[in-house]
Amino acid sequence: MADESSTVSREDQIEYENSEPKEDDKSQAVARNNKFPLTRIKNIMKTDPDVTLASQESVFLLAKATEYFLESFTKSAYTFTERGKKKTIRKQDIDLSIDTNDAYAFLEGALEWN
C-alpha cells in the first residue's frame, strides 16, 4: 500500500494545473511586454537582402537584445550626466560614454549630428 503523503490528490493536481500559466498565456504576456513594435523590427530585419524569413522568436530576441543594449547604454551615458550635476542626458554625455567604454566603440562617429 502506497504512503498517502507521497501521493498527489486529484484536487491538488487540478489546482496545480490551473495555477500554472499555459504556454499561450506566457507567449501573449511576453509579447505585450515589448518596448519596441515587433512588426517594425521584423521589417527592419527584412531590409537585409540575406534575410527572407524571420521567425517570431528571432524578432522577439532581437527586440529584447536591443532593449537591453539601450538600457545599458543609457545608464552609462547617465553616469556622466550625474557627474555634471544635470538631469538631462546631452550629446556630450553620450560621446563620453562611447569614448570611455570599449563596448560602445563601434558607435564612434555614428552619432554625428549638428
Backbone as a printed PyTorch tensor [residue, N CA C, xyz], in Angstrom:
tensor([[[  0.8360,  -1.1700,   0.0000],
         [  0.0000,   0.0000,   0.0000],
         [  0.8850,   1.2400,   0.0000]],

        [[  0.5860,   2.1830,  -0.8620],
         [  1.3970,   3.3930,  -1.0020],
         [  1.1500,   4.3450,   0.1510]],

        [[  2.1930,   5.0470,   0.5310],
         [  2.1100,   6.0450,   1.5870],
         [  1.2610,   7.2160,   1.0930]],

        [[  0.2630,   7.6430,   1.8900],
         [ -0.6450,   8.7030,   1.4730],
         [  0.0570,  10.0390,   1.3090]],

        [[  1.1260,  10.2890,   2.0690],
         [  1.8070,  11.5790,   1.9840],
         [  2.5720,  11.7320,   0.6740]],

        [[  2.9050,  10.6170,   0.0240],
         [  3.6630,  10.7080,  -1.2170],
         [  2.7650,  10.7590,  -2.4520]],

        [[  1.4830,  10.5070,  -2.2960],
         [  0.5830,  10.5710,  -3.4410],
         [ -0.0290,  11.9590,  -3.5500]],

        [[ -0.3250,  12.3330,  -4.7620],
         [ -0.9250,  13.6390,  -5.0180],
         [ -2.4040,  13.4300,  -5.2940]],

        [[ -3.2220,  14.1490,  -4.5640],
         [ -4.6570,  14.0060,  -4.7730],
         [ -5.0560,  14.6380,  -6.0980]],

        [[ -6.1670,  14.2060,  -6.6140],
         [ -6.6680,  14.7430,  -7.8870],
         [ -6.9510,  16.2410,  -7.7540]],

        [[ -7.4590,  16.6660,  -6.6090],
         [ -7.7460,  18.0870,  -6.3910],
         [ -6.4640,  18.9190,  -6.4150]],

        [[ -5.3800,  18.3950,  -5.7950],
         [ -4.1060,  19.1110,  -5.8100],
         [ -3.5560,  19.2120,  -7.2300]],

        [[ -3.7150,  18.1420,  -7.9940],
         [ -3.2310,  18.1440,  -9.3650],
         [ -3.9900,  19.1760, -10.2050]],

        [[ -5.3020,  19.2370, -10.0540],
         [ -6.1130,  20.2080, -10.7980],
         [ -5.7440,  21.6260, -10.3880]],

        [[ -5.5440,  21.8450,  -9.0930],
         [ -5.1600,  23.1740,  -8.6090],
         [ -3.8090,  23.5920,  -9.1890]],

        [[ -2.8630,  22.6570,  -9.2490],
         [ -1.5410,  22.9470,  -9.8090],
         [ -1.6470,  23.2880, -11.2910]],

        [[ -2.4030,  22.4960, -12.0380],
         [ -2.5530,  22.7370, -13.4690],
         [ -3.2080,  24.0890, -13.7400]],

        [[ -4.1530,  24.4780, -12.8990],
         [ -4.8310,  25.7610, -13.0870],
         [ -3.9700,  26.9370, -12.6470]],

        [[ -3.0340,  26.7070, -11.7340],
         [ -2.2040,  27.8060, -11.2490],
         [ -1.0500,  28.1210, -12.1920]],

        [[ -0.6000,  27.1490, -12.9660],
         [  0.4990,  27.3530, -13.9100],
         [ -0.0200,  28.0430, -15.1610]],

        [[  0.6240,  29.1320, -15.5870],
         [  0.1990,  29.7610, -16.8370],
         [  0.4610,  28.8380, -18.0170]],

        [[ -0.4530,  28.8130, -18.9410],
         [ -0.3140,  27.9930, -20.1370],
         [  0.7060,  28.6370, -21.0710]],

        [[  1.2590,  27.8620, -22.0090],
         [  2.2690,  28.3730, -22.9490],
         [  1.7300,  29.5560, -23.7430]],

        [[  0.4720,  29.4500, -24.2070],
         [ -0.1100,  30.5450, -24.9830],
         [ -0.2040,  31.8110, -24.1460]],

        [[ -0.5870,  31.6600, -22.8640],
         [ -0.6770,  32.8130, -21.9690],
         [  0.6910,  33.4430, -21.7740]],

        [[  1.7160,  32.5960, -21.6270],
         [  3.0800,  33.1040, -21.4340],
         [  3.5440,  33.8850, -22.6570]],

        [[  3.3260,  33.3230, -23.8430],
         [  3.8020,  33.9990, -25.0520],
         [  3.0450,  35.2930, -25.2960]],

        [[  1.7570,  35.3300, -24.9640],
         [  0.9960,  36.5680, -25.1130],
         [  1.4580,  37.6090, -24.1100]],

        [[  1.7540,  37.1930, -22.8880],
         [  2.2330,  38.1320, -21.8740],
         [  3.6020,  38.6750, -22.2570]],

        [[  4.4580,  37.8250, -22.7880],
         [  5.7890,  38.2600, -23.2110],
         [  5.6690,  39.2350, -24.3760]],

        [[  4.7890,  38.9560, -25.3140],
         [  4.6200,  39.8320, -26.4700],
         [  4.1310,  41.2090, -26.0430]],

        [[  3.3220,  41.2830, -24.9950],
         [  2.8190,  42.5700, -24.5200],
         [  3.8730,  43.3590, -23.7660]],

        [[  4.9370,  42.7260, -23.3070],
         [  5.9690,  43.4030, -22.5300],
         [  7.0640,  44.0130, -23.3870]],

        [[  6.9330,  43.9640, -24.6880],
         [  7.9610,  44.5190, -25.5630],
         [  7.9150,  46.0320, -25.5460]],

        [[  9.0900,  46.6360, -25.5530],
         [  9.1960,  48.0890, -25.6010],
         [  9.1860,  48.5900, -27.0410]],

        [[  9.4920,  47.7190, -27.9870],
         [  9.5670,  48.0860, -29.3920],
         [  8.5330,  47.2870, -30.1780]],

        [[  7.9540,  47.8910, -31.2240],
         [  6.9680,  47.1600, -32.0320],
         [  7.6430,  46.0520, -32.8440]],

        [[  7.1860,  44.8400, -32.6440],
         [  7.8110,  43.6860, -33.2920],
         [  7.6660,  43.7320, -34.8110]],

        [[  6.5630,  44.2560, -35.3020],
         [  6.3700,  44.3420, -36.7510],
         [  7.4160,  45.2490, -37.3830]],

        [[  7.6890,  46.3560, -36.7340],
         [  8.6910,  47.2790, -37.2820],
         [ 10.0800,  46.6340, -37.2600]],

        [[ 10.3980,  45.9200, -36.1830],
         [ 11.6970,  45.2420, -36.0990],
         [ 11.8070,  44.1870, -37.1950]],

        [[ 10.7230,  43.4620, -37.4210],
         [ 10.7280,  42.4450, -38.4760],
         [ 10.9610,  43.0980, -39.8380]],

        [[ 10.3250,  44.2410, -40.0830],
         [ 10.5220,  44.9460, -41.3560],
         [ 11.9610,  45.4360, -41.4980]],

        [[ 12.5500,  45.9040, -40.4170],
         [ 13.9530,  46.3340, -40.4560],
         [ 14.8560,  45.1430, -40.7550]],

        [[ 14.5590,  44.0000, -40.1330],
         [ 15.3500,  42.7990, -40.3850],
         [ 15.2730,  42.4030, -41.8580]],

        [[ 14.1120,  42.5580, -42.4560],
         [ 13.9190,  42.1430, -43.8480],
         [ 14.5690,  43.0920, -44.8440]],

        [[ 15.0620,  44.2470, -44.3930],
         [ 15.7900,  45.1280, -45.3120],
         [ 17.1370,  44.5320, -45.7000]],

        [[ 17.6240,  43.5770, -44.9000],
         [ 18.8570,  42.8650, -45.2390],
         [ 18.5290,  41.8630, -46.3500]],

        [[ 19.2180,  41.9290, -47.4790],
         [ 18.8990,  41.0170, -48.5840],
         [ 19.1190,  39.5440, -48.2360]],

        [[ 19.9260,  39.2530, -47.2360],
         [ 20.1660,  37.8630, -46.8480],
         [ 19.0240,  37.2860, -46.0100]],

        [[ 18.1540,  38.1390, -45.5000],
         [ 17.0480,  37.6870, -44.6520],
         [ 15.7840,  37.6190, -45.4980]],

        [[ 15.2470,  36.4040, -45.6340],
         [ 13.9900,  36.2500, -46.3690],
         [ 12.8370,  35.9970, -45.4120]],

        [[ 13.0860,  35.2110, -44.3910],
         [ 12.0820,  34.9270, -43.3720],
         [ 12.6730,  35.2050, -42.0000]],

        [[ 11.8370,  35.7230, -41.1100],
         [ 12.2690,  35.9680, -39.7340],
         [ 11.2300,  35.3630, -38.8010]],

        [[ 11.6430,  34.4050, -37.9940],
         [ 10.7080,  33.7550, -37.0770],
         [ 10.3260,  34.7080, -35.9510]],

        [[  9.1940,  34.4260, -35.3210],
         [  8.7360,  35.2390, -34.1940],
         [  9.7760,  35.2560, -33.0850]],

        [[ 10.4220,  34.1050, -32.8510],
         [ 11.4230,  34.0180, -31.7930],
         [ 12.6150,  34.9150, -32.0840]],

        [[ 13.0710,  34.9200, -33.3320],
         [ 14.2340,  35.7440, -33.6720],
         [ 13.8990,  37.2300, -33.5780]],

        [[ 12.6990,  37.6050, -33.9800],
         [ 12.2720,  39.0030, -33.8840],
         [ 12.1910,  39.4100, -32.4180]],

        [[ 11.6130,  38.5440, -31.5980],
         [ 11.4980,  38.8270, -30.1680],
         [ 12.8760,  38.9580, -29.5230]],

        [[ 13.7860,  38.0380, -29.8450],
         [ 15.1260,  38.0860, -29.2600],
         [ 15.8830,  39.3360, -29.6790]],

        [[ 15.7390,  39.7390, -30.9200],
         [ 16.3910,  40.9680, -31.3720],
         [ 15.8000,  42.1850, -30.6590]],

        [[ 14.4940,  42.1810, -30.4490],
         [ 13.8460,  43.2840, -29.7260],
         [ 14.3500,  43.3500, -28.2900]],

        [[ 14.4490,  42.2070, -27.6280],
         [ 14.9390,  42.1750, -26.2430],
         [ 16.4020,  42.5890, -26.1670]],

        [[ 17.2100,  42.1080, -27.1000],
         [ 18.6280,  42.4820, -27.1110],
         [ 18.7810,  43.9870, -27.3060]],

        [[ 17.9720,  44.5540, -28.1860],
         [ 18.0050,  45.9990, -28.4160],
         [ 17.5960,  46.7500, -27.1630]],

        [[ 16.5620,  46.2580, -26.5200],
         [ 16.0870,  46.8790, -25.2770],
         [ 17.1830,  46.8720, -24.2090]],

        [[ 17.8300,  45.7320, -24.0200],
         [ 18.8840,  45.6300, -23.0070],
         [ 20.0930,  46.4930, -23.3660]],

        [[ 20.4460,  46.5190, -24.6550],
         [ 21.5680,  47.3430, -25.0860],
         [ 21.2910,  48.8140, -24.8100]],

        [[ 20.1180,  49.2850, -25.1990],
         [ 19.7950,  50.7000, -24.9970],
         [ 19.6970,  51.0560, -23.5180]],

        [[ 19.2090,  50.1240, -22.7120],
         [ 19.1610,  50.3630, -21.2690],
         [ 20.5750,  50.5270, -20.7090]],

        [[ 21.4700,  49.6490, -21.1060],
         [ 22.8540,  49.7130, -20.6440],
         [ 23.5400,  50.9840, -21.1360]],

        [[ 23.3400,  51.3070, -22.4030],
         [ 23.9590,  52.4850, -23.0000],
         [ 23.4530,  53.7630, -22.3320]],

        [[ 22.1620,  53.8150, -22.0720],
         [ 21.5790,  54.9900, -21.4250],
         [ 22.0940,  55.1480, -20.0010]],

        [[ 22.1930,  54.0430, -19.2710],
         [ 22.7260,  54.1170, -17.9040],
         [ 24.1680,  54.5990, -17.9130]],

        [[ 24.9320,  54.1230, -18.8810],
         [ 26.3230,  54.5450, -18.9910],
         [ 26.4110,  56.0430, -19.2670]],

        [[ 25.6080,  56.5380, -20.1880],
         [ 25.6110,  57.9690, -20.5050],
         [ 25.1030,  58.7860, -19.3230]],

        [[ 24.1490,  58.2400, -18.5940],
         [ 23.5740,  58.9880, -17.4710],
         [ 24.5750,  59.1640, -16.3300]],

        [[ 25.5300,  58.2640, -16.2070],
         [ 26.5500,  58.4530, -15.1640],
         [ 27.3230,  59.7440, -15.4070]],

        [[ 27.5620,  60.0710, -16.6700],
         [ 28.2460,  61.3290, -16.9900],
         [ 27.3170,  62.5260, -16.7810]],

        [[ 26.0390,  62.3160, -16.9810],
         [ 25.0610,  63.3740, -16.7200],
         [ 25.0500,  63.7040, -15.2320]],

        [[ 25.0500,  62.6630, -14.3970],
         [ 25.0520,  62.8760, -12.9450],
         [ 26.3340,  63.5560, -12.4820]],

        [[ 27.4600,  63.1850, -13.0750],
         [ 28.7300,  63.8210, -12.7010],
         [ 28.7040,  65.3200, -12.9820]],

        [[ 27.9940,  65.7040, -14.0200],
         [ 27.8610,  67.1200, -14.3570],
         [ 26.7420,  67.7990, -13.5870]],

        [[ 26.1490,  67.0560, -12.6400],
         [ 25.0510,  67.5600, -11.8080],
         [ 23.8860,  68.0660, -12.6550]],

        [[ 23.5640,  67.3040, -13.6840],
         [ 22.4450,  67.6140, -14.5760],
         [ 21.4390,  66.4720, -14.5130]],

        [[ 20.2680,  66.7070, -15.0890],
         [ 19.2340,  65.6760, -15.1260],
         [ 18.9060,  65.2260, -16.5480]],

        [[ 19.3790,  65.9670, -17.5210],
         [ 19.0950,  65.6530, -18.9200],
         [ 20.3610,  65.1560, -19.6020]],

        [[ 20.2480,  64.0010, -20.2540],
         [ 21.3920,  63.4480, -20.9830],
         [ 21.6430,  64.3130, -22.2110]],

        [[ 22.8800,  64.7450, -22.3630],
         [ 23.2760,  65.5780, -23.5020],
         [ 24.1650,  64.7700, -24.4440]],

        [[ 24.3680,  65.3030, -25.6400],
         [ 25.2340,  64.6420, -26.6160],
         [ 26.6280,  64.4440, -26.0380]],

        [[ 27.0880,  65.4050, -25.2770],
         [ 28.4090,  65.3230, -24.6430],
         [ 28.4930,  64.0910, -23.7370]],

        [[ 27.4290,  63.7990, -22.9930],
         [ 27.4060,  62.6290, -22.1090],
         [ 27.4530,  61.3340, -22.9200]],

        [[ 26.7400,  61.3170, -24.0270],
         [ 26.7370,  60.1440, -24.9020],
         [ 28.1250,  59.9360, -25.4980]],

        [[ 28.7400,  61.0270, -25.9590],
         [ 30.0920,  60.9320, -26.5270],
         [ 31.0990,  60.4380, -25.4940]],

        [[ 30.9950,  60.9360, -24.2720],
         [ 31.9020,  60.4800, -23.2100],
         [ 31.7050,  58.9990, -22.9220]],

        [[ 30.4650,  58.5580, -22.9320],
         [ 30.1710,  57.1450, -22.6940],
         [ 30.7840,  56.2760, -23.7850]],

        [[ 30.6810,  56.7190, -25.0310],
         [ 31.2610,  55.9690, -26.1550],
         [ 32.7820,  55.9400, -26.0480]],

        [[ 33.3700,  57.0770, -25.6930],
         [ 34.8320,  57.1700, -25.6290],
         [ 35.4340,  56.3580, -24.4870]],

        [[ 34.7360,  56.2470, -23.3690],
         [ 35.3070,  55.5800, -22.1950],
         [ 34.9500,  54.1020, -22.0870]],

        [[ 33.9550,  53.6520, -22.8170],
         [ 33.5110,  52.2730, -22.7020],
         [ 33.8130,  51.5360, -24.0100]],

        [[ 34.6860,  50.5470, -23.9510],
         [ 35.0950,  49.8020, -25.1510],
         [ 33.9290,  49.0920, -25.8340]],

        [[ 32.9100,  48.7140, -25.0690],
         [ 31.7700,  48.0050, -25.6480],
         [ 31.0000,  48.8740, -26.6370]],

        [[ 31.1330,  50.1860, -26.5230],
         [ 30.4120,  51.1010, -27.4050],
         [ 31.3160,  51.7130, -28.4730]],

        [[ 32.5140,  51.1930, -28.6360],
         [ 33.4710,  51.7410, -29.6060],
         [ 32.9260,  51.6890, -31.0360]],

        [[ 32.0820,  50.7130, -31.3360],
         [ 31.5360,  50.6060, -32.6900],
         [ 30.6120,  51.7770, -33.0320]],

        [[ 30.1870,  52.5290, -32.0270],
         [ 29.3310,  53.6930, -32.2630],
         [ 30.1240,  54.9650, -32.5510]],

        [[ 31.4450,  54.8620, -32.4530],
         [ 32.3110,  56.0290, -32.6810],
         [ 32.0240,  56.6280, -34.0530]],

        [[ 31.6420,  57.8930, -34.0750],
         [ 31.3590,  58.5980, -35.3170],
         [ 29.9750,  58.3490, -35.8890]],

        [[ 29.2430,  57.3920, -35.3380],
         [ 27.9120,  57.0760, -35.8690],
         [ 26.8610,  58.0810, -35.4180]],

        [[ 27.1370,  58.7850, -34.3510],
         [ 26.1460,  59.7070, -33.8010],
         [ 26.5190,  61.1600, -34.0490]],

        [[ 27.0440,  61.4340, -35.2150],
         [ 27.4140,  62.8110, -35.5530],
         [ 26.1900,  63.5500, -36.0640]],

        [[ 25.8280,  64.5930, -35.3780],
         [ 24.7580,  65.4710, -35.8310],
         [ 25.1040,  66.8960, -35.4490]],

        [[ 24.4620,  67.8420, -36.1120],
         [ 24.7670,  69.2630, -35.8740],
         [ 23.9200,  69.8360, -34.7770]]])
